[in-house]
Amino acid sequence: MSVKIRLARGGAKKKAFYQVVVADDRFPRDGRCIDRLGQYDPRQDPPMVRLDEERVLEWLKKGAQPTDTVRQILSARGLWSKHKQSA
């Protein structure tokens, strides 16, 4: 079992927004999740990102692997470098 931090899609067709979630990599993209960490809306200018930073860092310490897109979001917020410094 591998735990991932990834995006789960929501919203209507052509009006997507995303939840940042922790899920087993065997679960479907929009299926069951272990924990919800925040929201991401790429349609706003600038894109809206709301994260519970403490819980994100906690899951990273536990070994959860972010997807490439989530890693970019974390890097832009400075959380990825905080995680790397503490590791």
Secondary structure, 3 states (H helix, E strand, C coil): CCEEEEEEEEEECCEEEEEEEEEECCCCCCCCCCEEEEEEECCCCCCEEEECHHHHHHHHHCCCEECHHHHHHHHHHCHHHHHHHHC
